[in-house]
């Protein structure tokens, strides 16, 4: 099978830290999301990016992958890839990739041991459940529209052996207030049962697509807003984005960088009510400009007589 270079897929170096990897994933997940991307093969690229993130965000999975990557490099890094005989992942448990659309390479490494051997037929067996990662935009969680999804279902014969797969399409309403990692059950939408037994269920595991502006904490949103030094010093009324439409927010005079302003009810919907929006102020210096402006800064420094490090212990 083909070896997947997850670092190359995200465009990061193998030594990249978690923050760098997360930033790269956010950018590419947004770029290739099938709902908005105009890129060729966007869906396939989005799945590759999601697969790379699934491995590299997890320290145990990343360590397993790095070990195999080093082995492959020692072997020349060419030709079809097969894991070394007897190799088992140390951190690959707790995730069943069946139906998630991930590659054979991923499944061979992290799906765990497969059931082998053929026994007798298994009549009257309920269909198998399937768990699928569903990428969801923050905007989807406040929308009343349904979301079209397509996913693959494994097909098994009467002996419980995997014989192929089929594609199924549905329109799904994303419940208000869903959070990252939450599971939604679609009863009877899984693999077909044997005999008169019912089909299994599909569990959609919500994966909130990172937003370019908002961070999420529970049902609250946090947006970092750059402000000029004079806006922080004198106070100002500025426009701040929300998931619906921009709103006007008053910046108090003498605000410090890092100050949080709470806007009630502008977060994500939740079972206990609407979350809040927190505006995190970040004082940004203007770019270096003329001698005249530099002289004004020098005058301010003289008149203010302010030492920001005065409280440091000597």
N, C-alpha and C positions, 0 to 999 in steps of 0.2 A: 504494500500500500504506500501511498505518498506520505512522506514526512512533512508535518506542518511546522513551519517556523513562526511561532506565535509572536515573537519579538518583531520580526519583519512585517507581519500582518498589521501590527499596531504602529510600526514606524518608530520603535524605541530601541535603545541599546540593551543588551542582556543584563547590564549592570544597573539599569534604570530603577529608581526607587518607586514605591507604591504611588506616590502623588503624581509622578511623571506618567506612569502607566494609566492611572485613572483619567488624567487630562487627555491623553491620546485616545482612550476609549470613548470618552464623552464626545470628543470632536468627530470621530469616525462613526459612532452610533447615530449621531444626528445627521451626518452627511449621507449615510447609506440607508437610513430608515425607509422601507418601501412605501410608506404613506406619503412621503414628501420628496424623496430623492428622484432626480432626473438622470442619475448615473446609469450607465449600462450595467446589467447584472447586479443591480443594487441589492436585491433580496439575498442573493448568494454571498455578496460581500458583507452584508450585515450579519449573516449567520457566521461567517468566518471571524468577524470582529467580536461577536458575542462569545464564540467558542474560545478565542484567545483570552478574552477577559475572564471567562469562567475558570480558566487554569491559572493565569498569572495573578489574579487578585487573591488567590488562596495560597498561603505560604507552603502548606504541605504539598498541594498539587504542583506548585511551581518548583519545589525542590525535586519532586519526582521527574518532572519534565526536564529540568536542567541536567539531571543525571543521565537521562536518555540522550539528550542533545549532545552532551560531552562524549558519550559512547559512540554516537554516530559520527562525530567529528574525528574521533580517533580511527574510525573505520574508513575514513575518506569522504564521508558525507554524500555518497553517490548511490544510485540505484534504488530499488524498492526497499521500504523499511519494514522490519519485523523486530518486535521487542525481543531481547535476549531470552533464551530458554529459562523458564523458572522465575523470570522477573515479575514481581508483584508490586503495585503502587502502595506506598505507605499511607498516603493521604487521599486516596481516590474514592473512599467510601462516602456514603451519605448522599449520593446523587445518581439518579437513574436517567441516563440520556435517551432512553428509548422514546422515539417520537419527537425529540427536541430539535431534530434537523441537524445535529452535529455530525461530523465526519466519521468515517470508519476508524480513522486514526485515533480520534478522541475516545470512541467507544471501546476500542481495543485496549486502551490504557486505563480508563477510569470507570468502566461499567461493572467491574468485578467479574468473578468467575461465572461462566454460563452453565446452565444445567445441561448435562450430557446424558447420553444413554437413552434407549427407546424401550419403554414399557408397553403395556397394553393400551388400547384406546381409552380416552377419558370422556365417555358420554355424559351429558348432563352437566357440563362444566360452565360456570359463569364466565363471561368474557373478561379479559384482562383490563385493568385500569391503566391509564396512561397519564403521565404528568408532563406538562409542556411549559416552557418558559414563554411568557407573553410580554413582549416589549410594549410599554404603555407610556404615552406622553402625559405630562402633568395636565395638559389641556384636555385629554381624554377623560380625566377623573371628574371634570366639572361639566362635561358635555352630556346632552340627552340623546345623542345619536348612537346607533349601533356601530360596532367595529367589525368589518369582515376579517375573518382569519381562515387560514388554511394550514393543515398539519398532516403529518403522516402517521398512519396507524399500522403497527406490526400485525401481520396475519400468521396464525399458528394452525398446524394441522391437528388431527385428533390425538396425536401423541405429545402435544405440547411443544413441538419443534417449530422454530421460526421458518416460514416458507416464503416470505415476501412482505410487501407492504402496499398500502393504498393511501390515496390522498383524500382528505375530507375537508369540505368548506362549510363554514357556519357564519352567521351574523350574531355577534355577542354584545350585550349591553354591559358596559363596565359599571359596576355599582359605585355610587358616590361614596367617597371615604375610603377607598381601597388604599392599602399601603404597600410599600415594597416588600416582597416576600410572601404576601398574603396569597392564599389558595382559593380559587373559585371552582366549585364542583359543577360539571355539566353531566347530569345524570343520564346514563344510557348512551352516551356518545363515544364510548371507548370501543375496544375490539369486540367483534361479534361473539356471542356465546355459542356453545355446542349443544345441539339438541334443542330442547325447549327452554334452556336457561337464558336469562337476560344478558344483554351486552354489558360490558364494563362501563366505567365512568371515565370522563376526562377531567383532570385537575389542571386548571390554568394557574400557574405560579406567576404572580405579577412581578415584573421587573420594570421599575420606573426608569425611563430613558433620562439620563442626566440632562438637565436644562441648562442652556448657556448663561442664564441670569440667576436662577433661583436654586438655593440649596433647601433640602427638606429635613425637618426635624419633627417626627411624628406627623401631625396635621398642620404644623406651622411652616411658613415659608420664610426664608432669609434672603434678602437681596442686598448686595454690597453696592453702595452708591458713592461715587467719587464727588467730592465737593472741593471747591477752591478754598484757600486759607482765609480769604476775606468773608466767604459765605459762612465758614465755621465761626469766625470771630464776631461778625456783625449780625448773623442770623439771615435767613433767606427763605423764600418759598420756592420749592423746586418740584419738578414733575418726576414721579416715580412710577415704574411699570408694575402692573399686577397681571394675573392670568386673564383678566377680563379686559380692562382698559386702563390707561394711565390715570393717576390721581395726583392732586397737589398735596404736598407735605411741607409743613413749616419746620425749618431747622432753627432750634433755639440759638441765641447768641452765646458765644463762648463754649461752643460744642467741641469736644475732643475727638480725635480720630479713634474709632472703635466704639463710640457711643451708639447704643441701640435705641431706636424709636419704635414703639409698638403701635401698629395700626390694626385695631380689633376687627375681626370678621373678614379679613382679606386673604386668609390662608386657604387650606384645602378643606372640603366638607368632611365631617366625621360623624360617627354614630352618636357622639355626645355633643355635637354642634360644630359650628364653623371654626376652623383654626384661625390664627392671626398671622399677619405679615410683620416681620421685623426688618426695619431699615437699618443697616449697619453702615455708619458713616466712615469714609476713608478720605482723609485730607490729602489732596494731590497737589504737589507743587507745579507751578507753570514752568514751561521750558525756559531755559536761559534766553534772555532777549537783549534789550538795549542797555547802554551804560546808564541812561536816565532811570530805568526801572531798578537797576542794581543799586543806584544811589538811594532810591526810596527804601529799599530793603535795609541798607546801611543806616539810614536815619531811624527806621523803625527799631533796629537793634539797639541804637543808642538811647532812644527815648523809653523803650520798654524796660530796659535793665532787667531782663528776665533770664534766669539760669534754669533750664529744664532739668538739670542734674543736681540741683541744690540739696535734694533729700538723700543723695547717695552718702553712704557712710565713708568717712575719710580714713 
